[in-house]
Amino acid sequence: MGDRYIWPHMPIHSKSLWGAFALTVLATSCTINRDIMFKTPLDYQFQTFADTGNASRRVRLQPNDLLQFRLFANDGFKMIDLVSEGGVREAAMLNRVTFNYVIESNGECKLPLLGRVVLAGKTVREAEAYMEERYSTYYQRPYVQLLVINRRVVVFPGGGGDARVVPIENNNTTLLEALALSGGIAKRGDARRVKLFRHGADGSRTVHQFDLSDIDGLRHADIVLQGDDIIYVQPNPELVREALQDLTPVITLLTSIVLVIGVVRGFAR
């Protein structure tokens, strides 16, 4: 009987093809920009960062920090004296004898002779001074060198699914330095929406957002990072590119079907 027409000049199999195409478009739209995380509504209230001045430059110890410290008597004189007298080899051996100590979830750290002491919440310098005071019971004018060796931050530079784990080798590593170590803000990243997720006093994450797109954002760029901070640069949506990328195989398939139907009908005639 030939094709039955439903719409003007459009056979029923053409309507089915267009219907399938429309359903495919709707299904594809659900997968566009699916790599964007941590979306926030327009009226979301970000926490105000307490201080972007000197207070933000004091890195404080926190649970899960892995500490390494060296303890010397006489204000470290013996360590310096070993080197000055040519005992470099002995000093090097002494410096290699180190042990690691972890700050537990309750903020305490188990140290030799001192037992469990609370170190969480102190800066590195405050912790050194506290340990020197406590060790003065056992040593003459103790000298403590303290180092946190497992600090790192996770940086999402704004490319969508890419991320970097950046070790904090310097206690004063800033937000801008971490972005630089991760390769900078990605081409797709939005410098106006740089989010910082940080552990609060109660253990939950606080959420801050900074605008680094102009010179006024420089005061935020100098924020010193804490261990386990997460930096997330919001990617810009790419609706057209991703839609075309997802629809190209479908369009190719439909074109092939229409071509095959045309060839078959040509032979049938």
N, C-alpha and C positions, 0 to 999 in steps of 0.2 A: 504493500500500500504506500510505501514511501514514508517520509517523516511526517508526524503530526505536529501542527503548529499551535502553540499556546499563545506566545507573544507575537506581535506582527513581525513576519519574516524571520522568526527564530524557532527552529525545530526543538522538540522536547529534549533531545540529547544535549543540545547547546545549553538549555536551561540547567540541566544537571551539572554540566561542567562549571557554569558560572556559580551555581550553588556550592559546589565543592570548593571552588576558589575562595568564595566569601567565607566559608567555614575555616579554611586554612589560614586566611588573613586574621580572623578572630583568634585562632589558636596561637598564631605566631606573636600576636600583640601581647600575649601573656608572658612571653619569654624575653621580651626586649628589656635590656638593662637589668637582667637578673643577677649580674655580678656586683651590683651596688649594694653595700651593706649599711647597717646602722642608720637607716632612714629616720628622720625626725619630722613631725608635722610642722607647719609654718608657725604655729603658736607655741612651739616647745620652749620651755624656760630652761636655758642652760645655766649651770651654776656659775656665779661670779668668781673669778680667780682672786684669791685673797690679796695677793700682793705681787706685783711684777717688778719690784725693786730689790732691795738687799735681802729681804726675807726669802724671796724665791731662790736665792743663790745658796741657801743652806740645805745641803742634802742630808737627810736624816736616815738613820738605820731603821730597818723594818724587818718583820718576820720573813724567813726564808733567805735572808742575806747570808752569804758564806764569807766568814771572816778569816783573815790570815794576819797574825801579829807576831812581832819579835819583841822580846823583853831583854833589856840590858840594865845593869846597875851603874851607879856613878854617873848619871845623866848621859849614858852612852859613851863615856870616856874610853872604856876598854875597847869597844869596837873601833873607834877612831884611832886609838893607840896602836892596835894591831896593824892597821894599814900604814900608819906613819913610820913604824919600825921595820917595815918590809915584810911583815907577816901577812901578805896578801892571800896566800893559799889558805892559811888558817882562818882568816876572816871570811873568805869565800865559802869554806866548808861550814862555818858558823851560820852564814846567811842562808845556806841551803836547808838547814834544819828548821823547817817550818811545819806547822800543823794547821788544819782547817777546822773551824768551829762555826756551827750554824745557829742563827737566831731562831728559836722555836716559835710556834704560833702564838704563844702567850707573851712574847717579847723577851723571854729569858735566853741566856746563853751560858752553857756550862764551860767554865774556864779552869785551868789548873790552879790549885790552891784556893781559889776564890769560891769554887762551886758555882751555883746558879746565880747569875746577876742579871738585872734588867738593863738591856742596852738599847732596845727599840725606842725610837723617839729622840735619841741623842744624835747630834752631828758626830762626824768622825773625830773631830778635835775634842768635843766634849767627852766622847767615849775614851779617848786616849788619856785625857786628864783624870777621868774617873778611875780608870784602871791603874794609872800611876799612883793615885792616892791609896787605892786598896792594896797594891803590891808593896807600898812603902812599909807595911808591917813585916815583910819578909826580906826586902832588899834595901840597900842604901841608895837613896835618890834614884828610883827606877825610871827607866826611859822606855816608852812604848811606841812602836810603830804599827799602825793598824791600817789594813787594806781590805776593801770589799772586792772580791774577785769574781762574782757571778752576776753582776749587774748587767741587764740588757733591756732594750726597749724594742717593741714591734712597730714597724713603720709601714703603713699602706700609702704609697706616694701619690695615689690618685689614678692609676691606670686601670682600675677595676679589680681584677683578681690577683694582681702582683703584690708582693709583700717582702719585707726585709727584716731580719733579726739583727739589730745593731748592738754589739757589746759596748758597754760604757766603761771604757778604760780610764777616762778622766772623770773625777768626781764632779767637775763643773761642766759636764757636757750639756749644751743648751739645745733647745728645740730646733734652732736653725742648723746647728751642727749635725744633729741626727738626720734631718732632712737631706743635708749635703752628703752624709755618709751613705744614704740610701739611694743616691743618684739625683736628688732634687725632686721637685714636684713634677709629676708626669705631665705630658702634653695635654692629656685629658683632664687632669686635676684642676680643681677650682680653689685658687689661693684664698678666696674669700671665706671658705668653709673648711678650716683646719681644726679638726676635733681632737681633744686630748682626753683620754679615759685614764683616770688615776684612782688607786685604792684610797678610800677615805679612812677616817679614824675608826669607823665601825666595820671596816672590811669591805663595804660595798664600793662600787665604782662611782666616782663623781665625773660628770660630763661637762666639759668646757669647749667653747668654740671661739676661734680667733680669726681675725681678718688680716692676712699677711699680704694683701694685694697692693697696699700703698705704704708710704713711709711711716704712717702712724702705727703700723703693725710691728715696727722694730722693737717696741717695748715688750711685746709678747715673744718675739723671736729669741730674746735673751733669757727666757725662763729656763731654769736648770731642771733637768729631768730626774725623776726618781726611778728606782728599779721597778720593772714590770709595767711601766707606762705604755700606753698604746696611742700612737699617733695615726689618725685616719684623715686623709685628705679626700674630701667628697669628690667623686668623679662627676664630670658634666655628662648629662644624658646624651646619647647618640641615637636618637629615634630613627632618623632616615637611614643612616648607614646600617644599623643592625636590622632594620626591617627589610631593606634590600638584600642584605646578606642571608637572612632567613628565607626570604621569598624567592630568591633566584632559583634554587633547586625545584621549587613547586612550579614556577613559571616555565622552567625548562621541561618539566614533566608534562604539563598541560599542553605546551606547544607540540611536544612529540606526539601526544595522543591525538590532537587535532590533525597533525600531519598524517598520521597513520589512517585515521578515519577518512581523510580526503583521498589518500591513495587507494584505500579499499573501495570507496564509492566510485572512484574513477575507473577501476577495473570492472566493477559491477555494471557500469554502463556499457 
